[in-house]
Amino acid sequence: MIQVNCDYNITNDIGFFMDAEHINNIEFARRTKVSRTTLDEIMKRGCARSDVYEKIYSYAYEKNYRINSVKEELIKEKGFYYQLYTGKLELS
C-alpha cells in the first residue's frame, strides 16, 4: 500500500481527472471503486484514507496520467489561450 499524507491536493486532482475524462462523479466513483459518499467527503475535507488515495492515484497511473507534467502543460496552455483571447499574446 502507498504511504501518503494530506499534502496532496486531491480535490483538484479529482476535478482534473473528471474533466480530462469528461465524466461526472458517479462515473468517476465507479471507475475508481470509491463510493460517491466518500468522494463527496473528500471534496469537502480535502483529505482521505490511505486506501482511498491508493485507489484514486492508481486509477490515474493506469490511465497514464503523470499529474505534475500534465498540470504544467495545462497551465501553460490555459495561459496561452488567455493571452490569445485577451489580445495580450506577444509572439517573438
N, C-alpha and C positions, 0 to 999 in steps of 0.2 A: 504494500500500500504506500502511496506517495505521502510524504510528510509535508503539510502545507500550513500556512498561517493566514491570518486575515489581511496580510499586506497586499493580496491580490485584489484588484478592483473587479470582482466577479459580476457585479451588476452591469457594468459597462461591457464586460466580455460576453455575458449572456445576450445583451442587446445587440452586440456586434454579430454574434453567431446567427441570431434570428433574422437580422437584416440581411446578412450575407446569403443566407439560405432561403430568404423570402418565406419564412414560416412564422406562425404565431406560437404563443406559449404552450398551447395544447399539443401541437406537433413537436415542439422542442422537448417537452416533458416526455412524450412517447419515445422520441429518438434517444434521449439520454437515460431513459429509465429512472427519471426523477419525478416524483409526484408534482402536480400543479400546485398543491398546497405548499410544498417545500420551495418551489420556485417563487411563489408569492412571498414567502417569508424571507428568502434570500434578497429579493428586490427591496423589501422593507428594511432589513437589518444590514445587508451588505456583507454577510458572513454565513458560512455553512459548516457542517461537519466535514471531517476529512474524507469520508467515503463519498459524500456528495461532490466535493471538489474533484475527487478522482474520476467520478462518472462524467462530469461536465468536461473536464480538460482531456480526458481520454477520448471523448467524442470529438473534440477539436483536433486532437492529434491524428485520430483515424481519418478525419476529413482533410488532413494535410494543412491545417491552419498553423502557421507559425506566427503566433499572436503579435509579438513585438514588431516583426518586419512587416506584417500586413497592416498593422495600425499606422506605422510610419508612412507607408505608401499611401494609405487613405488620407492621412492628414495632409501630405504633400499634394495629393490630387484635389482635395477639397479647397486647399489654399489656392491652387492654380485656377480652379473654376470660379472661386470667389473673385479673384483678381480679374479674370476674364469677364465675368458678369458686371463688375463694377467699373470696368474700364481702366483699372489700375495696373494692368499687366504690362510689364516692361520687357520687351524682347531684345536680346542683345545680338 
